[in-house]
Amino acid sequence: MHKRILGIIGAGHVGSHIAYAAGMLDAADIVKICDINEIAAASQVQDLNDAVKFMPGKVHYESAGYPELGDCGIIINTAGKTSMSAENRDNELIFTARLIISCMEKVQASGFSGVFINVANPCDVITQVISESGILPEGHVFGTGTSLDSARLTDYLSQLTGLDHNSFDGLVMGEHGDSQMIPWSHIDFMGQPFEKAAREFGIHIDREQARKHILDTARRIYKGKGCTEFGIGAVLSNIARAVMHDEKRILPVSVLLEGEYGEQGVPAGVPCVIGKNGVEEIMEISLTEKEKEQLHNSCNVIR
């Protein structure tokens, strides 16, 4: 039987929590963890295998070098220096770009031909570096982009209204960074447009304040505990499951735009159909003129 094999580059906070969440969500049958620190990787693997008895499916964790990643259906890259992100994700750019070029050479040598998902920051730019390496087909490379920001938007609305997280549909678009934008025209409260629901519930939201709150969430977490891990772990395991199960699920991820939304040759977080071939379609939702301008400005920042 075909095994769902997930590879994770990086055994740190993010990589280990992706691995754990993948097991808890039954997103993979085998999870391979690759890290330059082989002792750390082996320790994470043993700790994770100790938890397998209590997971919903049958999953096996193992340490792997780059040559053993060739048979993975998905590889998730978390390699980078996250300590640089505390104030500005852009601080990681040069270090991570050099690192990822080296990593991709090893991935190519392994014979890998699956879907490659980038987490490392600055997410959009590093995703473009990987995409332009030409190692994998179009759509097989994308980044987490604004998927975590969208989850933070949902949490913000839930806290503000007292309603369950699943009562809302909304997303953040553009840069996974300071220039990101919220298309308020596409936020629904159980199928009702945001403006209508806000009037009914007596909700007032300062939109710019909401955007800043979401932006500052990562900084608050870094300041308090030195890393982010649970949110991104859940995001990645859900994306991985969408690929492994060919869900055709619409999620906001970072992908190279080639004409979509009037943008050319720039990666940005936009809603996409995720299935067995990675990004199978970029969804072009209708935006207001102001939202179009905000997205364009965000894309220029990424450029």
BASE-501377 format. One record per residue: residue number from 1; residue in one letter; x, y, z of N, C-alpha, C in turn. Coordinates in Angstrom, 1 decimal. Example, Ala and Ser with C-alpha at 12.3 -4.5 7.8 and 13.67 -1.06 7.14 Angstrom:
2
PT   resi   resn   n.east   n.north     n.up   ca.east   ca.north    ca.up   c.east   c.north     c.up
PT      1      a     13.2      -5.7      7.8      12.3       -4.5      7.8     13.2      -3.3      7.8
PT      2      s     12.8      -2.2      7.1      13.7       -1.1      7.1     12.9       0.0      7.9
END
This chain:
303
PT   resi   resn   n.east   n.north     n.up   ca.east   ca.north    ca.up   c.east   c.north     c.up
PT      1      m      0.8      -1.2      0.0       0.0        0.0      0.0      0.9       1.2      0.0
PT      2      h      0.4       2.3     -0.6       1.1        3.5     -0.7      1.2       4.2      0.6
PT      3      k      2.4       4.5      1.0       2.7        5.2      2.3      2.7       6.7      2.1
PT      4      r      2.1       7.4      3.1       2.1        8.9      3.1      3.4       9.3      3.9
PT      5      i      4.4       9.7      3.1       5.7       10.0      3.8      5.9      11.5      3.8
PT      6      l      6.1      12.0      5.0       6.4       13.5      5.1      7.8      13.7      5.6
PT      7      g      8.5      14.5      5.0       9.9       14.9      5.4      9.9      16.3      6.0
PT      8      i     10.6      16.5      7.1      10.8       17.8      7.7     12.2      18.1      7.9
PT      9      i     12.6      19.2      7.3      14.0       19.7      7.4     14.0      20.7      8.6
PT     10      g     14.7      20.3      9.6      14.8       21.1     10.8     14.1      20.5     12.0
PT     11      a     14.8      20.2     13.1      14.3       19.5     14.2     14.1      20.4     15.4
PT     12      g     13.9      21.7     15.2      13.8       22.7     16.2     12.3      22.8     16.7
PT     13      h     12.0      23.9     17.3      10.6       24.1     17.8      9.6      23.9     16.7
PT     14      v      9.7      24.5     15.6       8.7       24.5     14.5      8.7      23.1     13.9
PT     15      g      9.8      22.5     13.5       9.8       21.2     12.9      9.2      20.1     13.8
PT     16      s      9.6      20.1     15.1       9.1       19.1     16.0      7.6      19.2     16.2
PT     17      h      7.1      20.5     16.2       5.6       20.7     16.5      4.8      20.3     15.2
PT     18      i      5.4      20.5     14.0       4.8       20.1     12.8      4.7      18.6     12.8
PT     19      a      5.7      17.9     13.2       5.8       16.5     13.3      4.7      15.9     14.2
PT     20      y      4.6      16.5     15.4       3.6       16.1     16.4      2.2      16.3     15.9
PT     21      a      2.0      17.5     15.4       0.6       17.8     14.9      0.2      16.9     13.7
PT     22      a      1.2      16.6     12.9       0.9       15.6     11.8      0.5      14.3     12.3
PT     23      g      1.1      13.8     13.4       0.6       12.6     14.0     -0.7      12.7     14.6
PT     24      m     -1.0      13.8     15.3      -2.3       14.0     16.0     -3.4      14.1     15.0
PT     25      l     -3.1      14.7     13.8      -4.2       14.9     12.8     -4.2      13.7     11.7
PT     26      d     -3.4      12.7     12.0      -3.3       11.6     11.0     -3.0      12.0      9.6
PT     27      a     -2.0      12.9      9.5      -1.6       13.5      8.2     -0.6      12.7      7.4
PT     28      a      0.1      11.8      8.1       1.1       11.0      7.5      1.3       9.6      8.1
PT     29      d      1.8       8.7      7.4       2.1        7.4      7.9      3.6       7.3      8.4
PT     30      i      4.5       8.0      7.8       5.9        8.1      8.1      6.3       9.5      8.1
PT     31      v      7.0      10.0      9.2       7.5       11.3      9.3      9.0      11.2      9.4
PT     32      k      9.8      11.7      8.5      11.2       11.7      8.5     11.7      13.1      8.9
PT     33      i     12.6      13.1      9.9      13.1       14.4     10.4     14.6      14.5     10.1
PT     34      c     15.0      15.6      9.4      16.4       15.8      9.0     16.9      17.0      9.6
PT     35      d     18.1      16.9     10.2      18.7       18.1     10.9     20.2      17.9     10.9
PT     36      i     20.9      19.0     10.8      22.4       19.0     10.8     22.8      18.4     12.1
PT     37      n     22.0      18.6     13.2      22.3       18.1     14.5     21.6      16.7     14.6
PT     38      e     22.4      15.7     14.3      21.8       14.4     14.2     21.3      13.9     15.6
PT     39      i     22.0      14.3     16.6      21.6       13.8     18.0     20.3      14.5     18.4
PT     40      a     20.1      15.8     18.0      18.8       16.4     18.3     17.7      15.8     17.5
PT     41      a     17.9      15.5     16.3      16.9       14.8     15.4     16.5      13.5     16.0
PT     42      a     17.5      12.7     16.4      17.2       11.4     17.0     16.5      11.5     18.3
PT     43      s     16.8      12.5     19.1      16.1       12.7     20.3     14.6      13.1     20.1
PT     44      q     14.4      14.0     19.1      13.0       14.4     18.8     12.2      13.1     18.3
PT     45      v     12.9      12.3     17.5      12.2       11.1     16.9     11.8      10.2     18.0
PT     46      q     12.7       9.9     19.0      12.3        9.0     20.1     11.2       9.6     20.9
PT     47      d     11.3      10.9     21.2      10.2       11.5     22.0      8.9      11.4     21.3
PT     48      l      8.9      11.6     20.0       7.6       11.5     19.2      7.1      10.1     19.1
PT     49      n      8.0       9.1     19.0       7.6        7.7     18.9      7.0       7.3     20.3
PT     50      d      7.4       7.9     21.3       6.9        7.6     22.7      5.4       8.0     22.8
PT     51      a      5.0       9.0     21.9       3.6        9.5     21.9      2.7       8.8     20.9
PT     52      v      3.2       7.9     20.1       2.5        7.3     19.0      1.3       6.5     19.5
PT     53      k      1.4       5.8     20.6       0.4        5.0     21.2     -0.9       5.8     21.4
PT     54      f     -0.8       7.1     21.6      -1.9        7.9     21.9     -2.4       8.7     20.7
PT     55      m     -1.9       8.5     19.5      -2.3        9.2     18.3     -3.4       8.4     17.6
PT     56      p     -4.2       9.1     16.9      -5.4        8.5     16.2     -5.1       7.5     15.1
PT     57      g     -4.0       7.7     14.5      -3.6        6.8     13.4     -2.3       6.1     13.7
PT     58      k     -1.8       5.3     12.7      -0.5        4.6     12.9      0.5       5.4     12.2
PT     59      v      1.4       6.0     12.9       2.5        6.9     12.3      3.8       6.4     12.9
PT     60      h      4.8       6.5     12.1       6.2        6.1     12.6      7.1       7.3     12.3
PT     61      y      7.9       7.7     13.3       8.9        8.8     13.1     10.3       8.2     13.0
PT     62      e     11.1       8.8     12.1      12.5        8.3     12.0     13.4       9.5     11.6
PT     63      s     14.7       9.3     12.0      15.7       10.3     11.6     16.1      10.0     10.2
PT     64      a     16.5      11.0      9.4      16.9       10.8      8.0     17.9      11.9      7.6
PT     65      g     18.8      11.4      6.8      19.7       12.4      6.1     19.0      12.8      4.8
PT     66      y     19.6      13.7      4.1      19.0       14.2      2.8     18.8      13.1      1.8
PT     67      p     19.7      12.1      1.7      19.5       11.0      0.7     18.2      10.2      1.0
PT     68      e     17.8      10.2      2.2      16.6        9.4      2.6     15.3      10.1      2.4
PT     69      l     15.4      11.4      1.9      14.2       12.2      1.7     13.6      12.0      0.3
PT     70      g     14.2      11.3     -0.5      13.8       11.1     -1.9     12.4      10.6     -2.1
PT     71      d     12.0       9.7     -1.2      10.7        9.0     -1.4      9.6       9.8     -0.7
PT     72      c      9.8      10.9     -0.1       8.8       11.7      0.5      7.8      12.3     -0.5
PT     73      g      6.5      12.3     -0.1       5.5       12.9     -0.9      5.5      14.4     -0.7
PT     74      i      5.9      14.8      0.5       6.0       16.3      0.9      7.3      16.5      1.7
PT     75      i      8.0      17.6      1.4       9.1       18.0      2.3      8.7      19.4      2.8
PT     76      i      8.8      19.6      4.1       8.6       20.9      4.7      9.9      21.5      5.2
PT     77      n     10.2      22.7      4.8      11.5       23.3      5.2     11.3      24.3      6.3
PT     78      t     11.9      24.0      7.4      11.9       25.0      8.6     13.3      25.5      8.9
PT     79      a     14.3      25.1      8.1      15.6       25.5      8.4     15.8      27.0      8.3
PT     80      g     16.4      27.6      9.3      16.7       29.0      9.3     17.2      29.4     10.7
PT     81      k     17.4      30.7     11.0      17.8       31.1     12.3     16.7      32.0     12.8
PT     82      t     15.8      31.3     13.5      14.5       32.0     14.0     14.8      33.1     15.0
PT     83      s     16.0      33.0     15.7      16.3       34.1     16.7     16.4      35.4     16.0
PT     84      m     16.6      35.5     14.7      16.7       36.7     14.0     15.3      37.4     13.8
PT     85      s     14.2      36.6     14.0      12.9       37.0     13.6     12.2      37.9     14.7
PT     86      a     12.8      38.0     15.9      12.1       38.6     17.0     11.5      40.0     16.6
PT     87      e     12.3      40.8     15.9      11.8       42.1     15.6     11.4      42.2     14.1
PT     88      n     12.0      41.5     13.2      11.7       41.7     11.8     12.1      40.4     11.1
PT     89      r     11.1      39.8     10.4      11.4       38.5      9.7     12.5      38.7      8.6
PT     90      d     12.6      39.9      8.1      13.5       40.2      7.0     15.0      40.0      7.4
PT     91      n     15.2      40.1      8.7      16.6       39.9      9.3     17.2      38.5      8.9
PT     92      e     16.3      37.6      8.6      16.8       36.2      8.3     17.2      36.0      6.9
PT     93      l     16.9      37.0      6.0      16.9       36.8      4.6     18.3      36.2      4.1
PT     94      i     19.4      36.9      4.3      20.6       36.5      3.7     21.1      35.1      4.2
PT     95      f     21.0      34.9      5.5      21.4       33.7      6.1     20.6      32.5      5.6
PT     96      t     19.2      32.7      5.5      18.3       31.6      5.1     18.4      31.4      3.6
PT     97      a     18.6      32.4      2.8      18.7       32.2      1.4     19.9      31.4      1.0
PT     98      r     21.1      31.7      1.7      22.3       30.9      1.5     22.1      29.4      1.9
PT     99      l     21.4      29.3      3.0      21.2       27.9      3.6     20.2      27.1      2.7
PT    100      i     19.2      27.8      2.2      18.2       27.0      1.4     18.8      26.6      0.1
PT    101      i     19.6      27.4     -0.5      20.3       27.0     -1.8     21.1      25.7     -1.6
PT    102      s     21.8      25.7     -0.5      22.6       24.5     -0.2     21.6      23.3      0.1
PT    103      c     20.5      23.5      0.8      19.6       22.4      1.1     19.0      21.9     -0.2
PT    104      m     18.6      22.8     -1.1      17.9       22.3     -2.3     18.8      21.5     -3.2
PT    105      e     20.1      21.8     -3.2      21.0       21.0     -4.0     21.0      19.5     -3.4
PT    106      k     20.9      19.4     -2.1      20.9       18.0     -1.5     19.5      17.4     -1.7
PT    107      v     18.5      18.1     -1.7      17.1       17.6     -2.0     17.1      17.1     -3.4
PT    108      q     17.6      17.9     -4.3      17.6       17.4     -5.7     18.4      16.2     -5.9
PT    109      a     19.5      16.1     -5.2      20.4       14.9     -5.3     19.7      13.6     -4.8
PT    110      s     18.7      13.8     -3.9      18.0       12.7     -3.3     17.0      12.1     -4.3
PT    111      g     16.7      12.8     -5.4      15.7       12.3     -6.3     14.2      12.7     -6.0
PT    112      f     14.1      13.6     -5.0      12.8       14.0     -4.6     12.0      14.7     -5.7
PT    113      s     10.7      14.4     -5.9       9.9       14.9     -6.9      8.5      15.3     -6.4
PT    114      g      8.3      15.4     -5.1       7.0       15.7     -4.5      6.7      17.2     -4.4
PT    115      v      6.0      17.5     -3.3       5.6       18.9     -3.0      6.5      19.5     -1.9
PT    116      f      7.0      20.7     -2.1       8.0       21.3     -1.2      7.3      22.5     -0.6
PT    117      i      7.2      22.6      0.7       6.5       23.7      1.4      7.5      24.4      2.3
PT    118      n      7.6      25.7      2.1       8.6       26.5      2.9      7.9      27.2      4.0
PT    119      v      8.6      27.2      5.2       8.2       27.9      6.4      9.1      29.0      6.7
PT    120      a     10.4      28.8      6.3      11.5       29.7      6.7     11.2      31.2      6.3
PT    121      n     11.6      32.1      7.1      11.4       33.5      6.8     12.6      34.2      6.2
PT    122      p     12.4      35.3      5.5      11.0       35.9      5.1     10.4      34.9      4.1
PT    123      c      9.2      34.4      4.5       8.6       33.3      3.8      8.4      33.5      2.3
PT    124      d      7.9      34.6      1.9       7.6       34.8      0.5      8.8      34.8     -0.4
PT    125      v      9.9      35.5      0.1      11.1       35.6     -0.7     11.8      34.3     -0.8
PT    126      i     11.9      33.6      0.4      12.6       32.3      0.4     11.9      31.3     -0.5
PT    127      t     10.5      31.4     -0.5       9.7       30.6     -1.4     10.1      30.8     -2.8
PT    128      q     10.3      32.1     -3.2      10.7       32.4     -4.6     12.0      31.9     -4.9
PT    129      v     13.0      32.0     -4.0      14.3       31.4     -4.2     14.2      29.9     -4.5
PT    130      i     13.4      29.2     -3.7      13.2       27.8     -4.0     12.6      27.5     -5.3
PT    131      s     11.5      28.3     -5.6      10.8       28.1     -6.8     11.6      28.3     -8.1
PT    132      e     12.5      29.4     -8.0      13.3       29.7     -9.1     14.5      28.8     -9.3
PT    133      s     14.7      27.9     -8.4      15.8       27.0     -8.5     15.5      26.0     -9.7
PT    134      g     14.2      25.9    -10.0      13.8       25.0    -11.1     13.9      23.6    -10.9
PT    135      i     14.1      23.2     -9.6      14.2       21.8     -9.3     12.9      21.0     -9.4
PT    136      l     11.8      21.7     -9.1      10.4       21.1     -9.0      9.5      21.8    -10.0
PT    137      p      8.4      21.1    -10.4       7.5       21.7    -11.4      6.7      22.8    -10.8
PT    138      e      6.0      23.6    -11.6       5.2       24.7    -11.2      4.1      24.2    -10.3
PT    139      g      3.8      24.9     -9.2       2.8       24.5     -8.2      3.3      23.6     -7.1
PT    140      h      4.4      22.9     -7.4       5.0       22.0     -6.4      5.8      22.7     -5.3
PT    141      v      6.0      24.0     -5.4       6.7       24.8     -4.4      5.8      25.9     -4.0
PT    142      f      5.5      26.0     -2.7       4.8       27.1     -2.1      5.2      27.3     -0.7
PT    143      g      4.8      28.5     -0.1       5.1       28.7      1.3      3.9      28.8      2.1
PT    144      t      4.0      28.8      3.4       2.9       28.9      4.3      2.2      30.3      4.2
PT    145      g      3.0      31.3      3.8       2.4       32.6      3.5      1.6      33.1      4.6
PT    146      t      0.4      33.5      4.3      -0.5       34.2      5.3     -1.5      33.2      5.9
PT    147      s     -1.2      31.9      5.8      -2.1       30.9      6.4     -2.1      31.1      8.0
PT    148      l     -1.0      31.3      8.6      -1.0       31.5     10.0     -1.6      32.8     10.4
PT    149      d     -1.3      33.9      9.6      -1.9       35.2      9.8     -3.5      35.1      9.8
PT    150      s     -4.0      34.3      8.8      -5.4       34.1      8.7     -6.0      33.4      9.9
PT    151      a     -5.2      32.4     10.5      -5.7       31.8     11.7     -5.7      32.8     12.9
PT    152      r     -4.7      33.7     12.9      -4.7       34.7     13.9     -5.8      35.7     13.8
PT    153      l     -6.2      36.0     12.6      -7.4       36.8     12.3     -8.6      36.2     12.9
PT    154      t     -8.8      34.9     12.6     -10.0       34.1     13.2    -10.0      34.2     14.7
PT    155      d     -8.8      34.0     15.3      -8.7       34.0     16.8     -9.1      35.4     17.3
PT    156      y     -8.6      36.4     16.6      -9.0       37.8     17.0    -10.5      38.1     17.0
PT    157      l    -11.1      37.6     15.9     -12.6       37.8     15.8    -13.3      37.0     16.8
PT    158      s    -12.8      35.8     17.1     -13.4       35.0     18.1    -13.4      35.6     19.5
PT    159      q    -12.2      36.2     19.9     -12.0       36.8     21.1    -12.9      38.1     21.2
PT    160      l    -13.0      38.8     20.1     -13.7       40.0     20.1    -15.2      39.8     20.3
PT    161      t    -15.7      38.7     19.6     -17.2       38.5     19.6    -17.7      37.5     20.6
PT    162      g    -16.8      36.6     21.1     -17.2       35.6     22.0    -17.7      34.4     21.2
PT    163      l    -17.7      34.4     19.9     -18.2       33.3     19.1    -17.1      32.3     18.8
PT    164      d    -17.4      31.1     18.4     -16.5       30.0     18.1    -15.7      30.4     16.9
PT    165      h    -14.4      29.9     16.9     -13.5       30.1     15.8    -14.1      29.7     14.4
PT    166      n    -14.9      28.6     14.4     -15.5       28.1     13.2    -16.7      28.9     12.7
PT    167      s    -17.0      29.9     13.5     -18.1       30.8     13.0    -17.7      31.7     11.9
PT    168      f    -16.4      31.8     11.7     -15.9       32.8     10.7    -15.2      32.2      9.5
PT    169      d    -15.3      32.9      8.4     -14.5       32.6      7.3    -13.8      33.9      6.9
PT    170      g    -12.5      33.9      6.9     -11.7       35.1      6.5    -10.3      34.8      6.2
PT    171      l     -9.6      35.7      5.6      -8.2       35.4      5.3     -7.4      36.7      5.3
PT    172      v     -6.1      36.6      5.4      -5.1       37.6      5.2     -4.4      37.4      4.0
PT    173      m     -4.0      38.4      3.2      -3.4       38.3      1.9     -2.1      39.1      1.9
PT    174      g     -1.3      38.8      0.9       0.0       39.6      0.7      1.1      39.0      1.4
PT    175      e      1.9      39.9      1.9       3.2       39.5      2.6      2.9      38.8      3.9
PT    176      h      3.7      37.8      4.2       3.7       37.3      5.6      4.7      38.2      6.3
PT    177      g      4.2      39.4      6.6       5.0       40.4      7.2      4.2      41.7      7.4
PT    178      d      4.9      42.8      7.6       4.3       44.0      8.0      3.3      44.7      7.0
PT    179      s      3.5      44.3      5.7       2.6       45.0      4.7      1.4      44.1      4.4
PT    180      q      1.1      43.0      5.1       0.0       42.2      4.8     -1.3      43.0      4.9
PT    181      m     -2.4      42.5      4.2      -3.6       43.2      4.2     -4.8      42.2      4.5
PT    182      i     -5.9      42.8      4.9      -7.1       41.9      5.2     -8.2      42.4      4.3
PT    183      p     -8.6      41.5      3.4      -9.8       41.8      2.5    -11.1      41.6      3.3
PT    184      w    -11.5      42.7      4.0     -12.7       42.6      4.8    -13.9      42.3      4.0
PT    185      s    -13.9      42.6      2.7     -15.1       42.3      1.9    -15.3      40.8      1.8
PT    186      h    -14.3      40.0      2.2     -14.5       38.5      2.1    -14.5      37.8      3.4
PT    187      i    -14.8      38.6      4.5     -15.0       38.0      5.8    -16.4      37.7      6.0
PT    188      d    -16.8      36.4      6.3     -18.2       36.0      6.6    -18.4      35.6      8.0
PT    189      f    -19.5      35.9      8.5     -20.0       35.4      9.8    -21.1      34.4      9.5
PT    190      m    -20.7      33.1      9.4     -21.7       32.0      9.1    -22.5      32.4      7.9
PT    191      g    -21.7      32.8      6.8     -22.4       33.0      5.6    -22.9      34.4      5.4
PT    192      q    -22.9      35.2      6.4     -23.3       36.6      6.3    -22.1      37.5      6.1
PT    193      p    -22.2      38.5      5.2     -21.2       39.5      5.0    -20.8      40.2      6.3
PT    194      f    -19.5      40.5      6.5     -19.0       41.1      7.7    -19.8      42.3      8.2
PT    195      e    -20.1      43.2      7.2     -20.7       44.5      7.6    -22.1      44.2      8.2
PT    196      k    -22.9      43.3      7.6     -24.2       42.9      8.0    -24.2      42.3      9.4
PT    197      a    -23.3      41.3      9.6     -23.2       40.6     10.8    -22.7      41.6     11.9
PT    198      a    -21.8      42.5     11.6     -21.3       43.4     12.6    -22.4      44.3     13.2
PT    199      r    -23.3      44.7     12.3     -24.5       45.5     12.7    -25.4      44.7     13.6
PT    200      e    -25.7      43.5     13.2     -26.6       42.6     14.0    -26.0      42.3     15.4
PT    201      f    -24.7      42.1     15.4     -24.1       41.7     16.7    -23.7      42.9     17.5
PT    202      g    -23.8      44.1     16.9     -23.4       45.3     17.6    -21.9      45.4     17.8
PT    203      i    -21.1      44.9     16.8     -19.7       44.8     16.8    -19.1      46.0     16.1
PT    204      h    -18.1      46.6     16.7     -17.3       47.7     16.0    -15.9      47.2     16.0
PT    205      i    -15.3      47.2     14.8     -13.9       46.8     14.7    -13.1      47.9     14.0
PT    206      d    -12.1      48.4     14.7     -11.1       49.3     14.0    -10.2      48.4     13.1
PT    207      r    -10.4      48.5     11.8      -9.7       47.6     10.9     -8.2      47.7     11.0
PT    208      e     -7.7      48.9     11.1      -6.2       49.0     11.1     -5.7      48.5     12.5
PT    209      q     -6.5      48.7     13.5      -6.1       48.2     14.8     -6.1      46.7     14.8
PT    210      a     -7.0      46.1     14.1      -7.1       44.6     14.0     -5.9      44.1     13.2
PT    211      r     -5.5      44.8     12.1      -4.4       44.4     11.3     -3.1      44.4     12.2
PT    212      k     -2.9      45.5     12.9      -1.7       45.7     13.8     -1.7      44.6     14.9
PT    213      h     -2.9      44.3     15.4      -2.9       43.3     16.5     -2.4      41.9     15.9
PT    214      i     -2.9      41.6     14.7      -2.5       40.3     14.1     -1.0      40.3     13.8
PT    215      l     -0.5      41.5     13.3       0.9       41.6     13.0      1.8      41.4     14.3
PT    216      d      1.3      42.0     15.4       2.1       42.0     16.6      2.0      40.7     17.4
PT    217      t      1.1      39.8     16.9       1.0       38.6     17.7      2.3      37.8     17.7
PT    218      a      2.9      37.6     16.6       4.2       36.9     16.6      5.2      37.5     17.5
PT    219      r      5.3      38.9     17.5       6.3       39.6     18.3      6.0      39.4     19.8
PT    220      r      4.7      39.4     20.2       4.3       39.2     21.6      4.7      37.7     22.0
PT    221      i      4.5      36.8     21.1       4.8       35.4     21.5      6.4      35.3     21.6
PT    222      y      7.1      35.8     20.7       8.6       35.8     20.7      9.1      36.4     22.0
PT    223      k      8.5      37.5     22.4       8.9       38.2     23.6      8.6      37.4     24.8
PT    224      g      7.5      36.7     24.8       7.1       35.9     26.0      7.8      34.6     26.1
PT    225      k      8.1      33.9     25.0       8.6       32.5     25.1      9.8      32.2     24.1
PT    226      g     10.1      33.2     23.3      11.3       33.0     22.5     11.1      32.3     21.1
PT    227      c      9.9      31.9     20.8       9.6       31.2     19.6      8.1      31.1     19.4
PT    228      t      7.7      30.7     18.2       6.3       30.3     17.9      6.4      28.9     17.4
PT    229      e      5.4      28.1     17.8       5.5       26.7     17.4      4.1      26.0     17.2
PT    230      f      3.2      26.2     18.2       1.9       25.4     18.1      1.1      25.8     16.9
PT    231      g      0.9      27.1     16.7       0.1       27.6     15.6      0.6      27.2     14.2
PT    232      i      1.9      27.4     14.0       2.5       27.0     12.7      2.5      25.5     12.5
PT    233      g      2.6      24.7     13.7       2.6       23.3     13.6      1.2      22.8     13.1
PT    234      a      0.2      23.4     13.6      -1.2       23.0     13.2     -1.5      23.4     11.8
PT    235      v     -1.0      24.6     11.4      -1.2       25.1     10.0     -0.5      24.1      9.0
PT    236      l      0.7      23.8      9.3       1.5       22.9      8.3      0.9      21.5      8.3
PT    237      s      0.4      21.0      9.4      -0.1       19.6      9.4     -1.4      19.6      8.6
PT    238      n     -2.2      20.7      8.6      -3.4       20.8      7.9     -3.1      20.9      6.4
PT    239      i     -2.1      21.7      6.0      -1.7       21.8      4.6     -1.2      20.5      4.1
PT    240      a     -0.4      19.8      4.9       0.1       18.5      4.5     -1.0      17.5      4.3
PT    241      r     -2.0      17.5      5.1      -3.1       16.6      5.0     -3.9      16.9      3.7
PT    242      a     -4.0      18.2      3.4      -4.7       18.6      2.2     -4.0      18.1      0.9
PT    243      v     -2.7      18.0      1.0      -1.9       17.5     -0.2     -2.0      15.9     -0.2
PT    244      m     -1.7      15.3      1.0      -1.7       13.9      1.1     -3.1      13.2      0.7
PT    245      h     -4.2      13.9      1.1      -5.5       13.4      0.9     -6.1      14.0     -0.4
PT    246      d     -5.4      14.8     -1.1      -5.9       15.4     -2.4     -7.2      16.1     -2.1
PT    247      e     -7.3      16.9     -1.1      -8.5       17.5     -0.6     -9.1      18.5     -1.5
PT    248      k     -8.3      19.1     -2.4      -8.8       20.3     -3.2     -9.3      21.4     -2.2
PT    249      r     -8.6      21.7     -1.2      -9.0       22.6     -0.2     -8.4      24.0     -0.5
PT    250      i     -9.2      25.0     -0.2      -8.8       26.4     -0.5     -8.1      26.9      0.8
PT    251      l     -6.9      27.3      0.7      -6.1       27.8      1.8     -5.2      29.0      1.3
PT    252      p     -5.0      30.0      2.2      -4.1       31.1      1.7     -2.6      30.7      1.9
PT    253      v     -1.9      30.5      0.8      -0.5       30.2      0.9      0.3      31.1     -0.1
PT    254      s      1.6      31.1      0.1       2.5       32.0     -0.7      2.9      31.3     -2.0
PT    255      v      2.5      31.9     -3.1       2.9       31.3     -4.4      3.3      32.4     -5.4
PT    256      l      4.1      32.0     -6.3       4.6       33.0     -7.3      3.4      33.4     -8.2
PT    257      l      3.1      34.7     -8.3       2.0       35.2     -9.1      2.6      35.6    -10.5
PT    258      e      1.9      35.1    -11.5       2.3       35.4    -12.9      1.1      35.9    -13.6
PT    259      g      0.7      37.1    -13.2      -0.5       37.8    -13.8     -1.7      37.8    -13.0
PT    260      e     -1.8      36.9    -12.0      -2.9       36.9    -11.1     -2.9      38.2    -10.3
PT    261      y     -4.1      38.8    -10.0      -4.2       40.0     -9.3     -3.4      41.2     -9.9
PT    262      g     -3.1      41.0    -11.1      -2.3       42.1    -11.8     -0.9      42.2    -11.4
PT    263      e     -0.4      41.1    -10.8       1.0       41.1    -10.3      1.8      40.1    -11.1
PT    264      q      3.1      40.4    -11.3       3.9       39.6    -12.2      5.3      39.2    -11.5
PT    265      g      5.6      38.0    -11.4       6.9       37.5    -10.9      7.1      37.9     -9.4
PT    266      v      6.1      37.8     -8.6       6.2       38.1     -7.2      5.4      37.1     -6.4
PT    267      p      6.0      36.5     -5.3       5.3       35.6     -4.5      4.5      36.3     -3.4
PT    268      a      3.3      35.9     -3.1       2.4       36.5     -2.1      1.4      35.5     -1.6
PT    269      g      0.9      35.8     -0.4      -0.2       35.0      0.1     -1.5      35.2     -0.5
PT    270      v     -2.1      34.3     -1.2      -3.4       34.4     -1.8     -4.1      33.0     -1.7
PT    271      p     -5.4      33.0     -1.8      -6.1       31.7     -1.6     -5.9      30.8     -2.8
PT    272      c     -5.6      29.6     -2.5      -5.2       28.6     -3.6     -5.9      27.3     -3.3
PT    273      v     -6.1      26.5     -4.4      -6.7       25.1     -4.2     -5.5      24.2     -4.0
PT    274      i     -5.5      23.5     -2.9      -4.4       22.6     -2.5     -4.8      21.2     -2.6
PT    275      g     -4.0      20.4     -3.4      -4.3       19.0     -3.6     -3.0      18.2     -3.8
PT    276      k     -3.1      17.1     -4.4      -2.0       16.2     -4.5     -0.8      16.8     -5.3
PT    277      n     -1.1      17.7     -6.2       0.0       18.4     -6.9      0.4      19.7     -6.4
PT    278      g      0.1      19.9     -5.1       0.5       21.2     -4.5     -0.6      22.3     -4.7
PT    279      v     -0.1      23.4     -5.2      -1.0       24.5     -5.6     -1.6      24.1     -7.0
PT    280      e     -2.8      23.7     -7.1      -3.4       23.3     -8.3     -4.2      24.4     -9.0
PT    281      e     -4.5      25.5     -8.3      -5.2       26.6     -8.9     -5.0      27.8     -7.9
PT    282      i     -4.7      29.0     -8.5      -4.7       30.2     -7.7     -6.1      30.8     -7.9
PT    283      m     -6.8      31.1     -6.7      -8.1       31.6     -6.8     -8.1      33.2     -6.8
PT    284      e     -8.6      33.8     -7.8      -8.7       35.2     -7.9    -10.0      35.7     -7.4
PT    285      i    -10.1      36.1     -6.2     -11.3       36.7     -5.6    -11.4      38.1     -5.9
PT    286      s    -12.7      38.6     -6.0     -12.9       40.0     -6.3    -12.6      40.9     -5.1
PT    287      l    -11.8      41.9     -5.3     -11.4       42.8     -4.2    -12.0      44.2     -4.5
PT    288      t    -12.2      45.0     -3.5     -12.6       46.4     -3.7    -11.3      47.1     -4.2
PT    289      e    -11.6      48.4     -4.7     -10.4       49.1     -5.2     -9.4      49.4     -4.1
PT    290      k     -9.9      49.7     -2.9      -8.9       49.9     -1.8     -8.1      48.7     -1.5
PT    291      e     -8.8      47.5     -1.5      -8.1       46.2     -1.2     -7.1      45.9     -2.3
PT    292      k     -7.5      46.2     -3.6      -6.5       46.0     -4.7     -5.3      46.8     -4.4
PT    293      e     -5.4      48.0     -4.0      -4.3       48.9     -3.8     -3.4      48.4     -2.6
PT    294      q     -4.1      47.9     -1.6      -3.4       47.4     -0.4     -2.5      46.2     -0.8
PT    295      l     -3.1      45.3     -1.6      -2.4       44.1     -2.1     -1.3      44.4     -3.0
PT    296      h     -1.5      45.4     -3.9      -0.4       45.8     -4.7      0.7      46.4     -3.9
PT    297      n      0.4      47.2     -2.9       1.5       47.8     -2.1      2.3      46.7     -1.4
PT    298      s      1.6      45.7     -0.9       2.2       44.6     -0.2      3.2      43.8     -1.1
PT    299      c      2.7      43.6     -2.4       3.5       42.9     -3.4      4.8      43.7     -3.7
PT    300      n      4.6      45.1     -3.7       5.8       45.9     -4.0      6.8      45.8     -2.8
PT    301      v      6.3      45.7     -1.6       7.2       45.5     -0.4      8.0      44.2     -0.6
PT    302      i      7.3      43.1     -1.0       8.0       41.8     -1.2      9.1      42.0     -2.3
PT    303      r      8.7      42.7     -3.4       9.7       42.9     -4.5     11.0      43.6     -3.9
END
